[in-house]
Amino acid sequence: MGTEPKETEPEKAAKAGKGSSAGDGPKKPGARGKKKDRKGKKAAAADGSTKAQAGGDGTGTGPEDTAAGGSDPWKLAFVALLVVGLVCVVAWVLLGSRLLVVRDVSVEGLERVPEQEAVQAAGVDTGTPLIRVDLGAAEGRVADLDLVEEVEVARSWPATLRVEVTERQPVLAVRVGEGYRLIDGDGVRIEDSDARPGAQPLVRVTGEVEGNAGVRAASDIVETAPDSLLAQMQLIDASEGGEITVQLADGSTVEWGDASDTEDKSDVLRVLMGEHPPQDGQVYDVSNPDLAIVK
């Protein structure tokens, strides 16, 4: 047997190092490596918390940003539906329900026209939605009544149609057969009377009374004359058109001329009558109000 050569110390150390590397497996991280890992985890957690506060996706769009950038679409949809619902309810109440319908037709200003006649002329049935009533058409139908001069129809919520009527008033009288007919300024018949009226002077015209220009001129004279003169007027003769004369109760006469300057002539006549009291046969010529004379 031969004698094995002895290993030197360096060789023993080298073998010991190889055995440790091959048998012990991967080396565990040291204390310094563990500290680095803990720092990395803390940084990742801090970054995740920041992202969550910013909106969860790292884009910086959180609830605050949504409120600042625009309204919630669900809220907008809810408001829109609410508005539409309110409009539908209002439309139904006005047009389709029985809450705001015509239950009464109130007529005011009547003296000679029967109330039922005015209601029927308006032509609006009870139960009609008040909002659907054609006010202009109702006014036109009531205005067609002979004794109605003006009319105004209005809604009175919640359920009344109000009709305000201005009737024609008699201002003149014309002789008809053995009696008299009271007429307004347009010559429209108001009523008939067997006796001569005391408040309305007679008028004499040529042709049809209704719509006659002479009647209109005589009516203007009556409406502008002072009460003291009106009480003395017996007859207004407008049969000659441009040569109107007025006969007074005391026997005096007023030569009025044509239908122009009615107010000026009335004022001048009042002055002349004050300076020259009326008497039988006296003539006041106011056909030219700037050159009025007494004959």
Steps between C-alpha positions, in 0.01 A plus 500: 500500500629826416487791726241777394646838476387732776279794406626836568293759692411704190365195326284410803356846507418487128317168535308625799386805298381285207306270729321786666404657166366176356318361807353793678276633201419866436613748754233680706488874471678682768363765737572778252294326224202457735500872577493584130202269446302663783567850356378387156177364646432822691558708185262280301232529772539877509469519120186284508342723766572807291339339195193402702458858619540630145224280364620141517646484150789741531349741253414767759124486422322458832152599622615854560630527144170357365296757693724780380515383139124433441167397654405147576314368189253313723410822677449675165277217380295516822452879470398466134244232584367715786453801270326289234273353765403845631424624148280198437311554825441870426386421146261236628355736764448778242382293204375164611382511858166617642669738742530812281195489275226756435235461769349847481465779241470834679361794298525860626379835367159388376190720513302421188661178373370186677780321683412162353518648150854624566605164647366313200668745262838437668462136393722344767366178652547421867763233543728651235860530626542867585837518325344382173237775479553723194448840661506693171236279341276529807535879495406511132185296555380718789586819308264387222204565730324817385505678834866422582749775419814351655583174675798346676525131590758380752585190704444516873681204656427242602163442329328820381476670162440873552317706234508881537243671276455866409152550360397756243333806652229713337612854413241599237142428401342471154135515407364164386135505400299614798778424747866554562812286482800552726835452321869526581767689310518231232124510442449158663155452648499485878129499575167643384273737685149627446574831671764749397812448715599791719872425535587444133452768230337407173715464191391538140708331229463387142523130416562198719546587865752230595849598386384844390768774503244758610412290804867477591543878468191564714627252758833684522315826563299343781804339664704824503218740596479620862206373701337844500496504118407132466189556710382766251566302181174401332599405146827449313439524128780317315299429187712739291832341593731803512235739637405374846263713706394462862162624625484597868196487725476879537461550125861594418706318236865399468655488155760230556635454150674169420614230740853639546639683806220374722679573829609850396148587383352375823740716704427811289125444522518481878675839508251659259203374697653643815543842341172489305236293682277295269165642388240425240630560148866550598763325284848393614730442205799286602563342161838675510606495867760771438232739365194408700215750502155553648217602269 
